[in-house]
């Protein structure tokens, strides 16, 4: 009798926690399946047979709650961007099993890359870049979007840069994957390096294209490498420091920056 009472008390004490965990992770799979199925049946222009529709709906339902919404949002956007239907459906299914935050990041960044008033890339190139810096990248989504916005604003709104949209998009694709979630912003580090190398009176004052190439190499060693490079250069070129010429000071600074992460 006492043993039964102990077991009952144990169950009563655990059940609320178990219930919380259950509802936190519960999935509306049937709703997601039905919503996806109806969406695909309504879009006869996709040219799907019923078997294919059911297969896609089944895949989408595996993404748990809101998976149908993610699938529809991504698919609809990519189809409207004139990407092949098969590509749009494939990417929609991939995003269906991602989080809402990942999907929102992808949608926001794709639109900005693709739309004419921003980068005006072909849809296929916009898709490749958006995937590279969102769903294919294991970084905090808020950080990624913040870095993307800062870099794109730097490219598009800064007078005198005179960078082509292709150069800007390539640059973004190389820089954002170098970021670390717990470190200072990789975008801010890049902008600081560019400004120091090109316009700062205490910097090397090199051409913009060279500064971009050098900065990308430096940031291979993380965002803190920017601070190390700038401090090292100022010291190397000063009379109280190493009294180096520009070229030697840049080489010394690059070496210091390369040691920004402990091996």
C-alpha positions in Angstrom: 0.0 0.0 0.0 2.8 2.4 1.0 4.6 1.5 -2.3 1.5 2.4 -4.3 1.2 5.7 -2.6 4.9 6.6 -3.2 4.5 5.7 -6.9 1.3 7.8 -7.2 2.9 10.8 -5.6 5.8 10.5 -7.9 3.6 10.4 -10.9 1.6 13.4 -9.7 4.8 15.5 -9.2 6.2 14.6 -12.7 3.1 14.8 -14.7 2.8 18.7 -14.9 6.4 18.9 -16.2 5.8 16.1 -18.7 2.7 17.9 -19.9 4.5 21.1 -20.4 7.2 19.4 -22.4 4.6 17.6 -24.4 2.7 20.7 -25.4 5.8 22.6 -26.1 6.9 20.0 -28.6 3.5 19.0 -29.9 3.0 19.1 -33.7 -0.2 19.9 -35.7 0.9 17.4 -38.3 -2.6 16.6 -39.7 -3.3 20.3 -40.2 0.0 20.9 -41.9 -0.6 17.9 -44.2 -4.1 19.0 -45.2 -3.1 22.7 -45.7 -0.3 21.7 -47.9 -2.4 19.3 -49.9 -5.1 21.8 -50.6 -2.5 24.5 -51.6 -1.0 22.2 -54.1 -4.3 21.0 -55.5 -5.4 24.6 -56.0 -2.3 25.4 -58.0 -2.9 23.3 -61.0 -0.3 25.3 -62.9 2.4 23.4 -60.9 1.5 20.4 -63.1 1.7 17.9 -60.2 -0.1 14.6 -60.2 -2.0 13.5 -57.1 0.7 11.1 -56.0 3.3 13.8 -56.1 1.0 16.2 -54.2 0.5 13.7 -51.4 4.2 13.0 -51.3 5.1 16.7 -50.8 2.3 17.1 -48.2 3.7 14.2 -46.3 7.2 15.7 -46.3 6.0 19.1 -45.2 4.0 17.6 -42.3 7.3 16.3 -40.8 8.2 19.9 -40.1 5.8 20.2 -37.2 3.6 23.2 -36.4 3.7 26.0 -39.1 5.5 23.8 -41.6 2.7 24.4 -44.2 3.0 28.1 -43.7 6.7 28.0 -44.2 6.4 25.8 -47.3 3.7 28.0 -48.9 5.5 31.3 -48.1 8.8 30.1 -49.6 7.3 28.3 -52.6 5.0 31.2 -53.5 7.8 33.7 -53.3 10.2 31.6 -55.5 7.6 30.9 -58.1 6.8 34.6 -58.4 10.5 35.2 -58.8 10.2 33.0 -62.0 12.3 30.2 -60.6 11.4 26.7 -62.0 8.5 25.2 -60.2 10.5 22.1 -59.3 13.1 24.3 -57.7 10.6 26.4 -55.8 8.9 23.2 -54.5 12.2 21.6 -53.4 13.3 24.8 -51.5 9.9 25.1 -50.0 10.1 21.6 -48.6 13.6 22.2 -47.2 12.3 25.3 -45.4 9.2 23.5 -44.1 11.4 21.5 -41.7 13.4 24.6 -40.6 12.3 27.1 -37.9 10.1 30.1 -38.5 13.1 32.4 -37.8 15.3 30.6 -40.4 12.5 30.9 -43.0 11.8 34.6 -42.3 15.6 35.3 -42.6 15.7 33.5 -45.9 12.6 35.3 -47.3 13.8 38.7 -46.1 17.3 38.3 -47.5 16.2 36.7 -50.8 13.8 39.6 -51.5 16.5 42.2 -50.8 19.0 40.4 -53.0 16.5 39.8 -55.8 14.6 43.0 -56.0 15.8 45.6 -58.5 16.1 48.5 -56.0 18.7 46.5 -54.1 21.1 44.0 -55.7 19.0 43.0 -58.8 20.6 39.6 -59.1 19.1 36.9 -61.3 16.7 34.7 -59.3 19.0 31.7 -59.4 22.0 33.7 -58.0 19.8 35.3 -55.4 18.6 31.9 -54.3 22.2 30.6 -54.0 23.3 33.5 -51.9 20.3 33.5 -49.7 20.7 29.8 -49.0 24.4 30.2 -48.3 24.0 32.8 -45.6 20.8 31.5 -44.0 19.7 27.8 -44.1 23.2 26.5 -45.0 24.8 28.4 -42.2 24.8 27.5 -38.5 24.7 30.9 -37.0 22.2 32.9 -34.9 19.5 34.1 -37.3 19.3 37.6 -35.7 23.0 38.0 -36.0 23.0 36.9 -39.7 20.2 39.3 -40.6 21.9 42.2 -38.7 25.2 41.5 -40.5 23.5 41.3 -43.9 21.7 44.5 -43.4 24.8 46.4 -42.3 26.9 45.1 -45.2 24.2 45.7 -47.8 23.7 49.3 -46.5 27.4 49.8 -46.5 27.6 48.8 -50.2 24.5 50.5 -51.4 24.3 53.7 -49.5 27.9 54.7 -48.9 29.0 57.5 -51.3 32.2 57.1 -53.2 32.5 53.3 -52.9 31.5 52.8 -56.5 31.2 49.0 -56.1 29.2 46.9 -58.6 26.2 45.0 -57.2 27.9 41.8 -58.1 31.0 42.8 -56.1 28.8 43.6 -53.2 26.9 40.4 -53.3 30.1 38.3 -53.6 31.6 40.2 -50.7 28.6 39.5 -48.5 28.6 35.8 -49.4 32.3 35.6 -48.3 32.0 37.7 -45.1 28.9 36.6 -43.3 29.9 32.9 -43.0 33.0 34.0 -41.1 30.9 35.4 -38.3 30.7 34.1 -34.8 27.6 34.4 -32.7 29.2 35.3 -29.4 31.8 37.7 -30.9 31.5 41.3 -32.1 29.7 41.7 -35.4 31.6 40.5 -38.4 30.0 43.1 -40.6 31.0 45.9 -38.2 34.6 44.5 -38.1 34.7 44.5 -41.9 33.4 48.1 -42.2 35.9 49.2 -39.6 38.8 47.6 -41.5 37.7 49.1 -44.8 37.4 52.6 -43.4 40.8 52.3 -41.6 42.6 51.0 -44.7 41.1 53.5 -47.1 40.3 56.8 -45.4 41.9 56.9 -42.0 44.9 59.2 -41.9 46.6 56.6 -39.6 45.8 53.7 -41.9 47.6 52.4 -45.0 45.3 54.3 -47.4 45.2 51.7 -50.0 42.8 51.3 -53.0 39.3 50.0 -52.1 39.6 46.8 -54.1 42.8 45.9 -52.3 41.3 46.8 -48.9 38.3 44.5 -49.5 40.6 41.6 -50.5 42.9 42.2 -47.4 39.9 42.6 -45.1 38.3 39.3 -46.2 41.7 37.5 -45.5 42.0 39.1 -42.1 38.5 38.1 -41.1 39.4 34.4 -41.7 40.6 34.8 -38.1 37.4 36.1 -36.7 35.9 39.5 -36.0 38.5 40.3 -33.3 41.2 40.2 -35.9 40.1 43.6 -37.1 41.0 45.2 -33.8 44.3 43.4 -33.7 45.1 44.5 -37.2 44.3 48.2 -36.6 46.2 48.4 -33.3 49.2 46.6 -34.8 49.4 48.8 -37.8 49.2 52.0 -35.8 52.0 50.7 -33.6 54.2 49.4 -36.5 54.1 52.7 -38.4 54.7 55.0 -35.5 58.1 56.4 -34.6 57.7 55.2 -31.0 56.7 51.7 -32.3 58.5 49.9 -35.1 58.9 52.8 -37.6 57.9 50.6 -40.5 56.9 51.6 -44.0 53.4 50.9 -45.2 54.1 47.5 -46.9 56.0 46.1 -43.9 53.5 47.5 -41.4 50.7 45.8 -43.3 52.5 42.5 -43.3 53.2 42.8 -39.5 49.6 43.7 -38.8 48.3 40.7 -40.9 50.6 38.4 -38.8 49.2 39.8 -35.5 45.7 39.5 -36.8 46.3 35.9 -37.8 46.9 35.1 -34.1 43.5 36.4 -33.0 42.2 32.9 -32.2 44.1 30.6 -29.9 45.2 27.4 -31.6 
